[in-house]
Structure formats: structure tokens, C-alpha cells
């Protein structure tokens, strides 16, 4: 064995070990610089320097697509242009964006050519610096007959034991979870393609607008509502809430719907808002950038409860009873509220000034 060479071993083997402690927190890879420019013509959607084409059963522009094997899907993507591949998701924000728009299992551009399904990389041969494996790691499928690689599927939501899940599970499969599967000739899925934005193109595409919401200028449609991140004004929670309501009044939206600080109804909307924050801050996030959502706590100290500003019940939160702020390491982290010790601290936090998310729900 060469001195200093690595080797894997069983976890129950006894050995000496080395501990490591980072004085300034765990390091994270730098976010890639997004490519400037636009996308090819057609139903591509621009997001943070990348262009995505969703080849789902019902495409966003009315086209219908068929399921393909991984190799067929990758070849089909490559035929769309130079540097086009199955979806490359270079950051958690790109992953959240794609997750928010898929409604079925899809191939993405994560692949392994090793015999036992290790050493995954992107389809463009770039190293895999970000991953979202369902079980926190791939399952290491061995390559069998009529197979030459292990491919990766991005899942929608499946509740525990759902019979129609591609891989039935005793636990829930959450939107965006990855699953490594044998990439043979019989396994077919829908797919998402990507290509880097080009400085020679200006097309930004448009978000799907199934319900024809006719969102106000600068707002983005998503499912049944329109959204906008406000970064040009830094307000307290109450000020931001008042701003949102005035948006509805000043633009005569109240006849057709309501405007509030954004509520989050499910995993998909959570992913969508997470992705929009990244773009709103110009793909540059630091430890001092946080954002208000429309979640507050009532004034009953004996029975505190969360409330959405749009009066809908709080039947979804990211991780039990928490509220979300954006902080260091370019990701959203969850600030835990302790009802006994932390209730007064919540009121103090609500007084600080932050950017905020407007959501207007328009009648269709």
C-alpha cells in the first residue's frame, strides 16, 4: 500500500481516529458564478444562470412528452444544444426551483459509471458538490445485465407506503429527494433538461401559469398565487405586513383577491419561495440577509399558536414549529421557538427590519 493511501472498511472495525474542529463553522463550497444571458427559444425557463426544460407528461407550453430511458433522455437533452444535458443542479436553490415544478419522477443529470454505483458526478462530468439523496446517501446499485450505469431520479411527494411510488417506501418520500436506480433499457421516466444561459440570448422564458392568473408586473405566478420578493425596502414585520396589504388596495387587487406577507401551504411552495429568495438577492447571500414570511404568533401567552397572515391554518411547517430566516452559508436555516423561554424573544425579533415576501392570491 502506498503511504497515505485511502481505503474503505466496515464501520464496526476498531481503529485509531482523528477528530477535526472548525473554529468558524463547517466550510461550504463557494456558489458557482451564474452564466449571464438568456435561454434558447421555446419552453425553456431561466433560473440563476441556467435554463431548464421540463419534459413532463404535459409540458408547460402544451407539448406532451413520453417516458424515456436515462440514455434516451440524456441524448434527447444533448440534441437541444451545445452543453445541454439532463438537469444540472449546481446549488440547493437550483434544486428547489426544479423540485417546485415537477409532478412526477424525473431523470436528472446525476450518474455513476462505476460497477457498484459509487462515484456519482453530473452528466457534464462536473464533480457532485451538492446532493439530496433520500436516505442521505445513494443505495449503491450494482450494474447488471443490459445496464451500463446507475442513474438518478428526482421524486415528487409520496406518502409512506404509496403503491404507485417507483420505489415503495415505509416512510414518506419528500419532494426533491434523489434515488439512485439501475439505468437499464427497461426503466423509463420523464425528464428535465438544462443548458447554461448564454450571453448571446435574451429569452428568459415564463413560469407556468396554469390558472391564467395574469399576475401584476414583476410578480411571478406559482399555482394559484403571485409572488414578489421585496429587497428595496427593509421593514419591520408589521410594516411589511401593512405594505403587502396596501399593494392590494393601491392596485385594486382586493376585488379579485388579497395580498399578504407570503404563507407557505406545502413542500412545493416552500421550495418555490426558497428558490426565489436566491434570485431576488442576485445570487449573493450573506449572514445579514433575512426575510419575512407571513407567519406570526398570537398574543395569548397561555396558549401561543402560529398564524398565517392570510388566515389559513398552519398545517404545514418546514420542521415542526419553527419559523424560517435566511442566514450564513447561503442557505435557509430554521430558528427554533421555545414556547416557554423564547416567546418574548419572538416579539423582539419581529421588531427588526428585513426584506420580505409578498403573496397575492387572485380569484381565477
C-alpha positions in Angstrom: 0.0 0.0 0.0 1.3 3.5 -0.9 1.9 5.6 2.2 -1.2 7.9 2.8 -3.5 5.9 0.5 -7.2 5.7 1.4 -9.2 2.5 1.8 -12.8 1.9 2.9 -13.6 -0.5 5.8 -16.5 -1.9 7.8 -17.9 0.6 10.3 -17.7 -1.8 13.2 -13.9 -2.3 12.8 -11.8 -0.9 15.6 -9.1 1.7 14.7 -7.4 4.8 15.8 -9.0 8.0 14.6 -8.5 11.8 14.1 -11.0 14.5 15.2 -11.4 17.8 13.4 -12.9 21.1 14.7 -13.6 24.1 12.6 -13.2 27.4 14.5 -15.5 29.3 12.2 -18.1 26.7 11.5 -18.1 24.0 8.9 -16.9 25.1 5.4 -19.2 25.1 2.4 -18.2 25.1 -1.3 -18.4 28.6 -2.9 -21.5 29.0 -5.0 -20.7 29.0 -8.8 -20.9 32.2 -10.7 -24.1 32.1 -12.7 -23.8 32.4 -16.5 -25.2 35.7 -17.8 -27.7 36.0 -20.6 -30.8 34.1 -21.7 -32.1 30.8 -23.0 -32.9 29.2 -26.4 -36.4 29.9 -27.8 -39.2 27.6 -26.8 -40.4 26.5 -23.4 -37.1 27.0 -21.5 -37.3 28.7 -18.2 -34.3 30.8 -16.9 -33.2 30.4 -13.4 -29.9 31.8 -11.8 -27.7 31.4 -14.8 -29.3 28.1 -16.0 -32.1 27.3 -18.4 -34.4 24.4 -17.7 -36.8 22.5 -20.0 -39.4 20.3 -18.2 -40.2 17.2 -20.4 -43.2 16.1 -18.3 -46.3 14.3 -19.4 -48.0 17.6 -20.0 -45.3 20.2 -21.0 -45.7 23.8 -19.9 -46.2 25.0 -23.4 -48.8 22.4 -24.3 -46.4 19.8 -25.7 -46.7 16.2 -24.5 -43.7 14.1 -23.7 -43.1 10.4 -23.3 -41.1 8.5 -20.8 -37.5 7.5 -21.9 -34.6 5.5 -20.6 -31.8 7.5 -18.9 -29.6 7.2 -22.1 -32.5 8.2 -24.4 -33.4 11.2 -22.1 -29.7 12.4 -22.0 -29.3 12.1 -25.7 -32.6 14.0 -26.2 -31.3 16.8 -24.0 -28.0 16.9 -25.8 -29.7 17.4 -29.1 -31.2 20.6 -27.8 -27.9 22.5 -27.9 -24.3 22.7 -27.0 -23.7 22.0 -23.3 -27.3 20.7 -22.9 -27.7 17.7 -20.5 -30.2 16.2 -18.2 -30.7 18.7 -15.4 -27.6 20.1 -13.7 -28.5 21.5 -10.2 -25.3 23.3 -9.0 -26.8 24.7 -5.8 -29.6 23.8 -3.3 -31.5 26.8 -4.8 -31.5 25.3 -8.4 -32.6 22.0 -6.8 -35.5 23.8 -5.1 -36.6 25.6 -8.3 -36.8 22.3 -10.3 -38.4 20.5 -7.4 -41.2 23.1 -7.2 -42.2 22.5 -10.9 -42.2 18.7 -11.2 -45.2 16.5 -10.6 -43.7 13.0 -11.3 -40.5 11.1 -11.1 -37.9 12.6 -13.5 -34.4 11.8 -14.6 -31.8 14.4 -13.6 -28.2 14.6 -14.7 -26.6 12.6 -11.8 -24.9 9.4 -12.9 -22.3 6.8 -11.9 -20.5 4.5 -14.3 -18.7 2.5 -11.6 -19.6 -1.2 -11.1 -21.2 -0.7 -7.8 -22.9 2.6 -8.2 -20.4 4.9 -6.5 -18.5 8.0 -7.6 -21.5 10.0 -8.8 -21.0 13.1 -11.0 -23.0 15.4 -13.1 -23.8 14.4 -16.7 -21.4 17.2 -17.9 -18.6 15.4 -15.9 -18.5 18.1 -13.2 -18.0 16.9 -9.6 -21.0 16.4 -7.4 -20.7 19.1 -4.7 -24.3 19.1 -3.7 -26.7 16.2 -3.3 -30.2 15.4 -1.9 -30.3 11.6 -1.5 -33.5 10.3 0.0 -31.6 8.2 2.5 -28.8 10.7 2.9 -26.7 8.5 0.6 -27.1 6.5 -2.6 -28.1 2.9 -2.2 -25.2 1.6 -4.5 -26.9 -0.5 -7.1 -24.7 -3.0 -8.8 -24.6 -2.7 -12.6 -26.2 -5.8 -14.0 -27.0 -7.3 -17.5 -28.3 -4.7 -20.0 -27.1 -1.9 -17.8 -24.1 0.3 -18.1 -24.7 2.9 -15.4 -26.5 3.9 -12.2 -28.8 6.9 -12.9 -30.7 9.2 -10.6 -34.4 10.1 -10.3 -35.8 13.2 -8.5 -39.0 12.4 -6.8 -42.2 14.3 -6.2 -44.0 13.7 -2.8 -45.1 10.2 -2.0 -46.8 9.3 1.3 -45.5 6.3 3.2 -46.5 3.0 1.5 -47.9 4.7 -1.6 -48.3 1.8 -4.1 -47.6 3.9 -7.2 -44.2 5.2 -6.0 -41.4 3.9 -8.2 -39.7 2.6 -5.1 -42.4 2.0 -2.4 -41.2 3.2 1.0 -42.2 2.6 4.6 -41.6 6.4 5.2 -42.7 9.4 3.2 -40.6 10.5 0.1 -40.4 14.2 0.1 -40.4 16.5 -3.0 -36.9 16.7 -4.4 -35.5 13.5 -2.8 -33.0 11.7 -5.1 -33.0 8.0 -5.6 -30.3 6.1 -7.5 -31.7 3.4 -9.7 -30.4 1.0 -12.4 -30.2 2.9 -15.6 -31.1 0.0 -17.9 -33.2 -0.4 -21.0 -36.5 -1.0 -19.2 -36.5 1.8 -16.7 -38.2 4.8 -18.2 -39.1 8.2 -16.7 -39.9 11.8 -17.7 -37.0 14.2 -17.5 -35.7 17.7 -17.0 -33.0 19.2 -19.3 -30.7 22.1 -18.6 -28.3 24.3 -20.5 -26.2 27.2 -19.2 -27.6 30.6 -20.0 -25.8 32.3 -23.0 -24.8 36.0 -23.3 -25.9 35.8 -27.0 -29.5 35.0 -26.0 -32.1 37.1 -24.2 -35.1 34.8 -23.8 -35.9 34.3 -20.1 -39.0 32.1 -20.6 -42.0 32.3 -18.4 -43.2 30.4 -15.4 -46.1 28.0 -16.0 -49.4 29.8 -15.3 -52.0 27.0 -15.3 -54.8 29.2 -13.9 -54.2 32.2 -16.1 -53.6 34.5 -13.1 -52.5 37.5 -15.1 -50.1 38.4 -12.3 -49.1 42.1 -11.9 -45.8 43.2 -13.5 -42.7 42.0 -11.6 -44.7 39.2 -9.8 -44.2 35.5 -10.6 -47.1 33.1 -10.9 -47.0 29.8 -8.9 -50.0 27.5 -8.8 -52.9 29.8 -7.6 -51.0 32.9 -6.4 -48.5 35.6 -7.5 -45.2 36.3 -5.6 -42.6 39.0 -5.3 -39.6 39.4 -3.0 -39.1 43.0 -1.9 -35.4 43.8 -1.3 -35.6 47.5 -2.0 -37.4 48.3 1.3 -36.3 46.9 4.7 -39.2 46.9 7.1 -40.3 45.5 10.4 -42.8 42.6 10.4 -45.8 44.9 11.0 -44.6 47.4 8.4 -44.0 44.7 5.8 -47.5 43.3 6.5 -49.0 46.7 6.0 -47.0 47.2 2.8 -48.4 44.0 1.4 -52.0 44.8 2.2 -51.5 48.3 0.6 -50.2 46.6 -2.5 -53.6 45.0 -2.9 -55.5 48.2 -2.1 -53.4 50.5 -4.3 -53.6 48.2 -7.3 -57.3 47.3 -6.8 -56.5 43.7 -6.2 -58.9 43.4 -3.4 -61.8 42.9 -5.8 -60.1 39.9 -7.2 -58.2 38.6 -4.3 -55.9 39.5 -1.3 -52.3 40.5 -0.7 -50.3 39.4 2.4 -46.9 38.5 3.5 -46.4 35.1 2.0 -47.9 32.0 3.6 -46.5 28.5 2.8 -49.0 25.8 2.3 -46.9 22.8 1.3 -43.5 21.4 0.4 -43.7 22.6 -3.2 -44.5 26.2 -2.3 -41.7 26.1 0.3 -39.3 25.0 -2.5 -40.5 27.7 -4.8 -40.1 30.6 -2.3 -36.7 29.3 -1.3 -35.5 29.4 -4.9 -37.0 32.9 -5.4 -35.1 34.4 -2.5 -31.8 33.4 -4.1 -32.6 35.2 -7.4 -34.0 38.2 -5.6 -30.7 38.8 -3.8 -28.8 38.5 -7.0 -27.4 35.0 -6.1 -25.3 36.8 -3.4 -26.4 35.9 0.1 -24.6 36.6 3.4 -25.1 36.3 7.1 -27.1 39.6 7.3 -29.8 38.9 4.8 -33.0 37.6 6.2 -36.6 37.7 5.0 -40.1 37.9 6.5 -42.8 35.4 5.7 -46.4 35.8 6.9 -46.1 33.7 10.0 -46.6 35.2 13.4 -47.5 34.1 16.9 -50.8 35.2 18.6 -50.8 37.3 21.8 -52.1 34.6 24.1 -49.2 33.8 26.3 -51.1 30.9 27.9 -51.9 29.3 24.6 -49.4 30.6 21.9 -50.1 29.5 18.4 -48.8 30.2 14.9 -51.0 32.2 12.5 -50.7 32.8 8.7 -51.5 36.4 7.7 -53.9 35.2 5.1 -56.0 33.4 7.9 -55.3 29.9 6.5 -54.5 27.3 9.1 -50.8 26.4 9.8 -50.9 22.8 8.7 -47.5 22.8 7.1 -44.2 23.9 8.6 -40.7 23.0 7.4 -39.7 21.3 10.6 -42.5 21.2 13.2 -43.0 24.6 14.9 -40.2 26.9 13.6 -40.0 30.0 11.5 -37.5 30.5 8.8 -34.9 33.1 8.2 -32.0 33.3 5.8 -28.5 33.3 7.2 -24.9 32.4 6.7 -23.6 29.7 4.4 -26.1 30.6 1.6 -29.0 28.6 3.0 -32.1 28.9 4.9 -31.9 27.8 8.5 -34.7 27.2 11.0 -34.8 29.3 14.1 -36.4 27.3 16.8 -39.0 28.9 19.0 -39.2 27.6 22.6 -42.7 28.5 23.8 -41.6 28.6 27.5 -38.3 30.5 27.2 -38.5 32.0 23.8 -41.9 33.7 23.4 -40.7 37.2 24.4 -37.7 36.8 22.1 -40.1 36.2 19.2 -41.7 39.6 19.8 -38.2 41.2 19.9 -37.3 39.5 16.6 -40.5 40.8 15.0 -39.2 44.4 15.5 -36.1 44.1 13.4 -36.2 45.3 9.8 -35.9 42.8 6.9 -36.7 42.2 3.3 -40.0 40.4 2.8 -42.1 38.2 0.5 -45.5 39.5 -0.9 -48.1 36.9 -1.9 -51.3 37.9 -3.7 -54.0 35.3 -4.1 -56.1 36.3 -7.2 -59.5 34.8 -7.9 -59.4 32.7 -11.1 
